[in-house]
Amino acid sequence: MSRHVAETAHRLIQSPGGRIHLVEQGTGPLVLLVHGFPESWYSWRHQLPVLAAAGYRAVAIDVRGYGRSSKPAATDAYRMLDLVEDNVAVVHALGEESAVVIGHDWGATIAANSALLRPEVFRAVGLLSVPYTPRGGPRPSELFARMGGDEEFYVSYFQEPGRAEAEMEPDVRGWLAGFYAALSADTMPATGAPDPHFVGKGGTLRDRFPVGRQPAWLSDEELDVYAGEFERTGMTGALARYRNMDRDWEDLADFDGAPITQPSLFIGGGLDASTTWLADAIKAYPVTLPSLVDSHLLDDCGHWIQQERAAEVNRLLTDWLAALPA
């Protein structure tokens, strides 16, 4: 592959739901990077130059509702079917017929569904932090409502429009700092401490965030980038993804239990609740990801995996990409 690395470019492209902001670096086969909550394209800042140097056209987007992308007012404009079509629109707007898609957190779920629903466009899929779990089981709102006993699971807490925003938006920078710290290996609450994924009766998520502790992967300047975007946009577009889970469950009924058959990769953090709670989903990969190439759990790593362990994740990604069929 060519070692030529193009200059980093920012631009907006048209999608069915508006405009999608992307950051592009490099030339070669297209690799589409999809972030999670509450982040932006900037979550891939450590991967873009490395992928470009390895001979790939690396493109990181702001997901609909985030950053410089469009933010539709209607909650149901953020359903999974629309986000998949945003990814397809990006690929085609860049003059390509196919791409490898890699996602983290909600981005992993978006990437997985992109591969599932549009296999002719997405020839391989990489999942970071959140395992693939095929559609199935009870309605998500019913499932999450049963979690936590007297406490409320964060996904349920995010459902009511305006409720979580009232906690987050008066101090976006402080809320983000606490949330990032709560799920990072070096700053997460100790074993036995109240779980920051749950809300106590009459409380907020922030009540359980670490105070005065910033993870090693996050500088003040990097936190300023994240905070600046959400201070400008507000949090509603990002939270809308959680408010469409029941709609997704209905929309994807025809794909109940469906495997993803393209070559795939999973990388998770050994201390991340996403991998410990969903350990059975990882064990099911021989059925749900029958073309899985590699699966890795990184010891002493939390949720923000490509930022906490950038060098290791970069190596795993480039090794996997190099082994894919042309």
Secondary structure in CASP SS format (residue, H / E / C, confidence):
PFRMAT SS
TARGET T0000
AUTHOR 0000-0000-0000
METHOD secondary structure of the structure
MODEL  1
M C 1.00
S C 1.00
R C 1.00
H C 1.00
V C 1.00
A C 1.00
E C 1.00
T C 1.00
A E 1.00
H E 1.00
R E 1.00
L E 1.00
I E 1.00
Q E 1.00
S E 1.00
P C 1.00
G C 1.00
G E 1.00
R E 1.00
I E 1.00
H E 1.00
L E 1.00
V E 1.00
E E 1.00
Q E 1.00
G C 1.00
T C 1.00
G C 1.00
P C 1.00
L E 1.00
V E 1.00
L E 1.00
L E 1.00
V E 1.00
H C 1.00
G C 1.00
F C 1.00
P C 1.00
E C 1.00
S C 1.00
W H 1.00
Y H 1.00
S H 1.00
W H 1.00
R C 1.00
H C 1.00
Q C 1.00
L H 1.00
P H 1.00
V H 1.00
L H 1.00
A H 1.00
A H 1.00
A C 1.00
G C 1.00
Y C 1.00
R E 1.00
A E 1.00
V E 1.00
A E 1.00
I E 1.00
D C 1.00
V C 1.00
R C 1.00
G C 1.00
Y C 1.00
G C 1.00
R C 1.00
S C 1.00
S C 1.00
K C 1.00
P C 1.00
A C 1.00
A C 1.00
T H 1.00
D H 1.00
A H 1.00
Y H 1.00
R C 1.00
M H 1.00
L H 1.00
D H 1.00
L H 1.00
V H 1.00
E H 1.00
D H 1.00
N H 1.00
V H 1.00
A H 1.00
V H 1.00
V H 1.00
H H 1.00
A H 1.00
L C 1.00
G C 1.00
E C 1.00
E C 1.00
S C 1.00
A E 1.00
V E 1.00
V E 1.00
I E 1.00
G E 1.00
H E 1.00
D C 1.00
W H 1.00
G H 1.00
A H 1.00
T H 1.00
I H 1.00
A H 1.00
A H 1.00
N H 1.00
S H 1.00
A H 1.00
L H 1.00
L H 1.00
R C 1.00
P C 1.00
E C 1.00
V C 1.00
F E 1.00
R E 1.00
A E 1.00
V E 1.00
G E 1.00
L E 1.00
L E 1.00
S C 1.00
V C 1.00
P C 1.00
Y C 1.00
T C 1.00
P C 1.00
R C 1.00
G C 1.00
G C 1.00
P C 1.00
R C 1.00
P H 1.00
S H 1.00
E H 1.00
L H 1.00
F H 1.00
A H 1.00
R C 1.00
M C 1.00
G C 1.00
G C 1.00
D C 1.00
E C 1.00
E E 1.00
F E 1.00
Y H 1.00
V H 1.00
S H 1.00
Y H 1.00
F C 1.00
Q C 1.00
E C 1.00
P C 1.00
G C 1.00
R H 1.00
A H 1.00
E H 1.00
A H 1.00
E H 1.00
M H 1.00
E H 1.00
P H 1.00
D H 1.00
V H 1.00
R H 1.00
G H 1.00
W H 1.00
L H 1.00
A H 1.00
G H 1.00
F H 1.00
Y H 1.00
A H 1.00
A H 1.00
L C 1.00
S C 1.00
A C 1.00
D C 1.00
T C 1.00
M C 1.00
P C 1.00
A C 1.00
T C 1.00
G C 1.00
A C 1.00
P C 1.00
D C 1.00
P C 1.00
H C 1.00
F E 1.00
V E 1.00
G C 1.00
K C 1.00
G C 1.00
G C 1.00
T C 1.00
L H 1.00
R H 1.00
D H 1.00
R H 1.00
F C 1.00
P C 1.00
V C 1.00
G C 1.00
R C 1.00
Q C 1.00
P C 1.00
A C 1.00
W C 1.00
L C 1.00
S C 1.00
D H 1.00
E H 1.00
E H 1.00
L H 1.00
D H 1.00
V H 1.00
Y H 1.00
A H 1.00
G H 1.00
E H 1.00
F H 1.00
E H 1.00
R H 1.00
T H 1.00
G C 1.00
M C 1.00
T H 1.00
G H 1.00
A H 1.00
L H 1.00
A C 1.00
R C 1.00
Y H 1.00
R H 1.00
N H 1.00
M H 1.00
D H 1.00
R H 1.00
D H 1.00
W H 1.00
E H 1.00
D H 1.00
L C 1.00
A H 1.00
D H 1.00
F H 1.00
D C 1.00
G C 1.00
A C 1.00
P C 1.00
I C 1.00
T C 1.00
Q C 1.00
P C 1.00
S E 1.00
L E 1.00
F E 1.00
I E 1.00
G E 1.00
G E 1.00
G C 1.00
L C 1.00
D C 1.00
A H 1.00
S H 1.00
T H 1.00
T H 1.00
W H 1.00
L C 1.00
A H 1.00
D H 1.00
A H 1.00
I H 1.00
K H 1.00
A C 1.00
Y H 1.00
P H 1.00
V H 1.00
T H 1.00
L C 1.00
P C 1.00
S C 1.00
L E 1.00
V E 1.00
D E 1.00
S E 1.00
H E 1.00
L E 1.00
L E 1.00
D C 1.00
D C 1.00
C C 1.00
G C 1.00
H C 1.00
W C 1.00
I H 1.00
Q H 1.00
Q H 1.00
E H 1.00
R C 1.00
A H 1.00
A H 1.00
E H 1.00
V H 1.00
N H 1.00
R H 1.00
L H 1.00
L H 1.00
T H 1.00
D H 1.00
W H 1.00
L H 1.00
A H 1.00
A H 1.00
L C 1.00
P C 1.00
A C 1.00
END
